[in-house]
Amino acid sequence: MLKTFTGHMRRISSIAVSEDGKQLYTGSVDGTSRRWDVSTGSCVMVYENNGFSVTCMHVKGKFLWTGGASFNNTIRKWDVKLGKELAAIEKAQGHRSGITALRTDENNLYSGSWDGTVKSWKITTCDSVATYEGHQAGSQIKALSVSGDRVATGSTDKTCRIFDKATAECQTVITLDFGVCGVLLRGDSVFIGTKDSRGFRFSAATGKKEFDLAAPDDTFTDLGAEHPSSGFKDLCMSHVNGGCIVAANRSVAHFWDVQTGMHLHTIREADNVDVNAVCLVPALDEKVEGRAFVFTGLDDNSAHMYSVNQPVPVVPAVQAVPAAAVSSTALSPVGSSASSGSSSAPVVAKVDKTAVPGHVQSPPSSCCVVS
């Protein structure tokens, strides 16, 4: 552990890190968000949320977005340097219940809610763009990931759904044995974390399971899968080309190799102090290849910063393509509609219950791995 960030009056519910890794953002049940200088550990800005709990947050460039609880299910847009609120998406125009997750791409903000839907909004104007729905009535969105032309959602209805970003049509449904509390899209795959503290990697296009994430030695399952803090949640990856993936799980954070699903590390916080949020970023200024920093948001009102070693991300080789072989299909980006097929009836996949816990199935050959 390198640093501890203290100043919140109640538990930290969410965290985010700037793209250069120099600024940490924390959201708390105390009704504030804070910006911290990572190098010094000092708080440099406080964003007031009118006294309402901050349930989730996301930062991109000069903007910070925060989401509120069901008593004030408002999304707020902030100027990160000035601490000024620039816009707000209120209940009347937005979600009917609390905000659970926030993500962005180049043009839009995406929000998940306890009302069971995901909505997208223009970053510049906060105007509504689309609604992604289809989860069981009464279920809640617990996880959200956006990448390429896909949106992935995880819900208490025990499914992960993959949507076409442009049309909002559900293309793939992956059904599991417990509620989904973590999702992360990577290329043509999606990592999923469930309430019974298990992790998987599936094909986002077909719903076929690719492998299990190896079971750590201790996942605190004695509290049961229905415990509020149970399950692998807040799945995140430090590098677009891989390295390791991390998930929060009660009083610990677990790390796995992205390519193989092998368990690498476990960070153990104090007993009975839940890890509510986790964020992993590459150590851009470090000379050691494979070094990354992880930040944890805790129930004891503090955040911690750790240094971890991870497998060196594999950058895919660029192969020359003969000019005669180039076509509009070959030029389509990874995960585009040209490569993912039509959006007809959703594909339904069921987790293989016969899989041995902790057993990592052989990953696809390197030629089949899409990075």
N, C-alpha and C positions, 0 to 999 in steps of 0.2 A: 504494500500500500504506500502511495506517495503523498497523498493529501487528504484532509478532511475539510468539508465545507459546512459551516454551521451558521445559523442565523434565523432559520424558520422556527416558528412557534409550535407548529404541528407537523405531522408526518409529511414526507415528500411523496407525492403521488406520480410524478412524471419528470423526465429529464430529456434534454436535447443538447447537442454540441454543434457549434458553428463548423462550417465546412473546412476551415483551416485548423480546427482543433484547439483554438486559443480561448474560446469563450464557452462556458458551461451555463446552461439554463435549467432552472428547477421550478417546478410547480408544486404547490402545497395546498393541503386542506385548510391552512390558515388564511386563505383568500388572497395570496400573493404569488407572483412569480418573481424570480431573481436571476440576474446575470452576474456571473463570477469570472474574474480573471484567473484562468487556469494556472498561470505561472506563479501567481502570488497567493491564490486561494482567497482573495478578498472579494466582497460583494461590491459591485460597481453600479448596480441599478436595481430598483424595485418597481414592479408593475402591479398596480392595485387592481383587483378584480371585484371591486365593490363589496368586499367581504365574503363573496361566495367562493366555495372550493374550486380549485383548478384541478380538473380530472385528467387532462392530457395537453400536450403541447407539441409544436413542431417549428423549426427555424429553417429559413432558406434566405440566403443573402441578407438584405437589410430588414427583413420582415420576420416577426415572431407571431405565431397564432396560438391562442389558448382556448381550451374548451371548458365549459362549466358543468356543474352537477345538475341533477334534475330540477332543483329549486331555481336554477338560473341557467337553463340550457342554451347558453349564448356562446357563439364563437367570436373572439375578439382578435383584431389585427393590430399589431403594434409596430412602431418604428423602434428598432432595437437600440439605437444609440441615444435617441432623445427620450425614450420611455413614454412616448405619446401614443394614445389610442387613436388609430386612423379610421377604423370602421368596426361595425358589429353586425353579426347575423343573429337576429333575435328569434324567439320561438315562433312568432307569427309567420315568418318567412322561411324558417328552417325546420329543425327537428322537433318532434313532440315530446322528447325526453332528453336526458342528460347525454353529453358528448363523451364518447369513450376513446376515440382515436382520430388523429389528424395526420395527413400526408399530403405531399405536393408532387406534381411533375412540372414541366416547364411553363405550363399555362394555367393549370387549375389546382385548387385546393380540394381535398377529399376528406369527408368527415363521416365517422361511424357513430352510431348512437344506440342507446338502450331501447329505442323504438324499433329496432330490428332492420333499419335501412342504412345505406350509405348514400350520401349526396355529394355532388361536385359543384364547385363555385369558381368563377373567374377570379384569378389572383388580383387582377388590376381593379376590378369594380365590385367584387363580391356578389355579382349576379348569379342566379341559379343556372346550372348547366344541365344536369341529369340526376336521376334517382336510380339507384341500384337496389332492387328488391327481389324477394323470392324466398327468403328465409321464413320458417314456420311462424305463424301468428303468435305473438307473445314472447318470442325469443329476442335475445339481445346480441348486438354486435360486440364481440370482445377483442377482435383483432382485425387489422387492415393492412394491406400492402399494395403498392402501386408500382408497376414497372412495365416499360415498353407499351404494348397496346392492351394490357390486362389490368384488372383490379381483382384482388383476392380478399375474401372476407372469411372470418371465423366467427361462429355463433354458438350460443348455448343450445341450439337445436341439434348439435352433434354433427354439423356439416361445415365443410369449407366449400365455398362457391367461387368459381372463376368466371368473371364477367368480361365481355368485350368492352373495352373502355369507351369506344366511340358510340356504340349502339345501346349500351347498358343491358344487353341480352346475356343471360346466364348460359355459358358454354359447357361448363363441367361442374358436376357435383360430386364431392368426395365425402362419403359417409363414414363416421368413426363410431367408436363405442362410448365415448365421453365427449363432453362439450369441448369446443376448440377455443383456446385462449391465446394462441400465437400463430401467425402466418408470416411467411416471407417469400416473395417471388424472387427467383434468380434464373434468368434465361428462360428455358422451357420447363423448369422445375419449380415446385413450391414446397417449402419446409413448413411443417405443421406441428404445433405443440398442443397437447391435450390436458384436460383436467386431472387425469390419472398419472401425470408426470411421465409421459412418453412422447417421443419425437419421431417424425417420419419425413422422408422426402418422396414426393409423388411427382408424376408427370402432370404438368398443368394442362396439357392438351388432351390427354387421354384419361386421366384419373388413375393410372396404373402406379402402384407403389414401386419405388425404385430401391429404397432400403430403409431400415430402421436406424435411428440414432442410438448408439450403444447406451445401455442403461448405466448411469453412474452407480457407484457403490452405495450411496445413501440418497434417496429422494424424499425422505421424511413422509413416507406414505402412511405412517401410523395415524396421522390426522385425518386421513380419508380424502377421497377425490372431491368431495363437496365442500371442503374447507375453503373459505373465501380466498386464501392466498395460495391454494394448491395449483399445481400444473405448471407446464413450461410456457411462459408468457414473455412478451416483449422480445421476440426473436429478432436479432440484428446481426449484421455482418460488417466487418471492418473494411472490406475491399470488394469492388465490383467483380473482380476475378477470383474471389474465394478467400483462402486463408482459413479463418475459423468463424464459427457461428456461436452466439451466446444466447442463453435464455435465463430469465429469472425464475427462481423456484423456492418459495418460502424464504429461509434464511441463507440461501446460497445462490451463486450464479455458476452455471455449468457451461463448458466450452467443448465444441466438437470440430473435427476436421470436416470442412465443407465437402471435400471430394469423396471421402470414405465413410463418414459418420462415426469414426473412432472418437471416443471420449478422450479429451486432452487434459483439462484442468477443472478444478472446483475451487471457487473462492467462497470461504465460509465466513459469514458475518456472525455477530453475537447471537447466542441462543435466544429464540423468541423475538428476534428483531427481523421482521420480514423485509425482503428486497422487493419493493413495489415497482421499480423501473430500472432498466439497465440500458446502457448505450456503449457501443464499441466503435472506436475510430482508429485509423492508422496513425502511427507516430511519425508525422511528416518530417520533423526535424531530427529524428534519431538516425544514427549511422548504422545501427544494427538492423540487418535485414530481417523482416518478419516480426518486428516489435510493434505492439499496439497498446492503446490505452483503453481501459474500461472504466465507466462511471456507474455507480450504483446509487439509487435513491431509496432511503430507508425509513422504516417506521419510527426510528428514534429522532426524527427531524433533521437528520444530517445526510450528506452525500459523501461518498468515498471515491478516490481515484486510484487505480492500480495500473501497474505495467505488466503486460503479459507477452509471452513469446507464442507465436503462431506459425503454422506452416507457411512458407513463402507462397504468396498467391501465384497461380499459374496463369501467365498471360498467353492466350492462344496464339499460335503461329499463324501468320497471314500467308495463305498459299496463292500463288499466281494462278489466274484463271485465263485460259485461252480466249482471245477476243471473240472467236466464233461461238464459244459456249455461253457467252454472257446473254442473259435474257432478263425480262422484267421480273420474273420469279427469282432468279439468282440474285438480283439486286435488292430484293425485299429484306428489310431489317429482321433480326431475330425476333420471333414472337409476333410478326406482323400478320395481317389477315391472309396474305398470300401464302404464308407458311403454316398457318394454324388451321386452315380448312374452313368450311362453312360453319355457321352457327346454328345448326339444326338442334334436334332434341338434346338436352344435357346428357353427358356421360355420367353414369352413377357407378362409383367404385366403393367396395366395402373392404375395410382393413382386414388382412389375413389374421384371424384369431389364432391360427396354429403357429404363428411365428414365435420363436423362443425369445423371451425377454433378454435384452442385452446382446443378442446375436446380430451382427452386422452382415447383411447380405452383400455379396460381391457387387461393387458399383459397375456401371456400364464401362466398356472399354473407353480409352481416352478419345478415340475417334468419334464416340457417340456423345461425349459430354459437351453440352453447349454452354459456353461461358459468356 
